[in-house]
Amino acid sequence: MLQLQVAEAFSCLTSPSVSGQALYLHRSDRRQIGKSMNHDNYPDNYIRGILNTVKTIAMVGISPKDVRPSYFAFKYLLERGYRMIPINPGQVGGEILGQPVYARLADIPEPVDMVDVFRAPQYALAIVQEALALKPRPQVIWMQLGIRNDEAANLAEANGLKVVMDRCPKIEYGRLSSEIGWMGVNTRVLTAKRAKLSGRGIQRMSLDRVTMAGGANSAAKKSSHEDDGGQ
């Protein structure tokens, strides 16, 4: 376990290399939010469902410095096809990786599906409060590695949002797509299916894979099926 954690941390700090599909989390998912979620151990299909359906991600606290973890994670997600929006008051008027920087979530002129929190835990509650004031609201609050604020998580879940804490979406995408398996890291993913190329590069994989957690093939397909009344 320690070896895995070290390797995952190294993955988030080394060279970037995500492809988001469409997002809107289904209302049946939202009804389960906050009831029995264990924030110490997320099922693979919970994480996969978020990463497979999110389209637009606002990263709060991204650094413009290309040696910082937030920059690596932002670039990785951008390269996989997610719409990435940088939030950093000190960089307003500029761009990070070609994306215009905004001072706060309320300044973003388009709907946001997920807020990725790259700030210290004490700032998470205020970020969640700001996210809840958006119209429409985002569907996911994701707090990065080392960031956990249960009060912020409870507030988000009480308002129908999904929450992930103390995880890196870059690492989770790489793990579930088996990209980090190329480094010799145990991804804890068991499947006989060949990993899919994302179409964005010969070493970029997509997430549409079965896991030992009983994973759905595609959260988007599942939501569509439920919207059709299960037909």
N, C-alpha and C positions, 0 to 999 in steps of 0.2 A: 504493500500500500504506500509506504514512504517513497519507494522508488517511482511509483506511478505519479505521486504528487509532485515529486521533483521534476520528472519528465514533463508533466503538464505545465508546470510553472515555466520551465525552459521553453516550451512550445509557445507560450503567450509572450515571451520576451524576445524570441528570435525572429528570423525573417518572415514577413507576412506572406501570405499567399492567399468569398462565400457566395452561394447562388441562392437567393431567396426566391421562393415561390410566392403565391398570392396570399394576403392575410385578411381575414377577419375571423376572429375566434367565434365559434358557434355558441348560441345561447345555452345549449345543453351543457357545454363545457363550463360556462359561467355559473350555472346553477350549483356546480360542485365546488366552486372556488371557496376557500376559507373554511370548509366543513371538516376536512380531515387531512389537509396537506401537511406532510412532514417536511419541514424545511432543512432537515439534516440529511435527507436521502430522497432525491427526486427519481421517480421511475423514468426510464429511458423514453417511454412513449410520451410522457408529459413534456420533456425537453424537446423531443423530436416534433411533437405537435406544434409547439411554439415556433421553432426554427423553420419548419416546413411551411408555415402559413403567414409568418410575418413578412411584410414587404418594405415598410418604411421604418427606419430606426433613427431616433434622435439620441446622440451620445452626449451626455452632459458631463463636462470636465475633460474633454479631449485636449491633448497637448499638440501644438504644432511641431514639436521637436520629434524628429524621426528616430530617436533612440528611446522614446517612452513607450510603455506597454499600451497606453490608450491609442497611440498612433498606429502601432502594429495591428491592434484589434480592429480599428476603424478601416485600415487598408485591406485587411483580410476579408472583412464583411463586404466592403465595397466591391472587391474583385470577384466575390461570389454572386453578385447581382442584386444585393440589397440596396435600396435607396437610403444613403447615409446622410444625416444632417448633423453637422458639428455645432455644439453649444459651448461657447467660451466667451464671457463678457470682454476679456482682454484682447480678443482677436477679431472683434466685430469690424466689418468693412473689408476684411481679408478673406482668404480661402485656405482650406486645408484639403489637400489632394483634389483640388479643383472644385470643391464644394463650398458655397458661401457660408460664412460663420454667423450665427445668431447669438444674441446676448442671453436669451431665455426662451423657454418653450413657447410662451405666448406670442413670440415674434415670428414663429414659423408660419408661413402662409399656406400651409397644406396640412391635411390630417396626418397624424403620426400613429403608427401601430404599436410601437414599443419604445419605451424610454430606457436607455442603457445608462446606469448611474456609475460614473467613474470618479466619484468624489468620496470623501471620508464619511463614515457611517452617520455622524452627527448632522450631516446635510441632507440625508435621505428623506426625512420626514417632510421638509420644506419642498423638496423636489416632487414628492408624491402629491402634496397639496396643490402645487402648481399644475401638475399633470391632470388632476381631477377637475381643475377649472377650465380645461380645454374643451372645446366643442367642435367635433366629437372628441370624446375621451380616447386616449390610447387603451389598448386591451392588455398590455403587459408592462410590468415594471421589472427590470432585470438589474440586480446589483452585482457588481463585478467581484472578482476574487478578493477576499479580505473584507468585504463590505456586507455587514448584516445589521439591520435595524428592525426589530420585531414590531415596534410601534408603527413604523412606516408601512411594514408589510400588512399588519392588521387593518390599517386604514384603507389600503389599496384593495385588499380582499373584501372588506365590508362594502366596498363600492363596486364590486363585480369585476375587478381586474385580477389577472393571473400574476403571480410573483415568483421570481427566482432570486435567491440570494447566495452570495459567496461562490459564484460560478463565473467562468469566462465563456461567452458565446463562441469565441474563436476556438477555444479548447473543446467545447461540447460539439461544435460542428465538425471539427477535425476528428474527434473520437467516434461520433456516430456515423460519419461517412467513411471511416477507416483511413483517413489521410495520415493521422499520426501513427497508425500501425506500421507505416513504412519506416518509422524511426525505431521500431522495436518496442514501442509502448503497448502494453496490454490494454486494449480498448474496452474490454469486458463486453464485446459484441459477438454473439454466436450466430452464425448464419452460413448456409451453404451457397448463398447467392453471391455472384460476382459483384463487387462494388461498381456503381455507375459513374462514368465520367460525366462531369457537369456540362461539357461542351465549351468550356471557357479556358481550356488548357489541358495538356495531357496528364498533369498531376493534380487535377482538381476534381473532387468527387462530389456527388450529390447525396442527399440524405434518405432517399426513398429505399430503405432497407429494413428488413425484419430484425428485431433484437430479442435477446433472451427475456426481456420484460414484456413480451407479448405484443410487440409494437405493431401499430397499424402501418399499412403500406404508405399511405399518404393522408395526412390530416385534412387536406383540402378535399380529397375525394370523399372522406368520411362525412365531413360537414355537408357536402353537396348531397350525399345520399340521405342524410337526416332531414335536410331541407325539403327533399322530395317525398317526405313521409315514409322513407324506408323502401320506396319502390325501386 
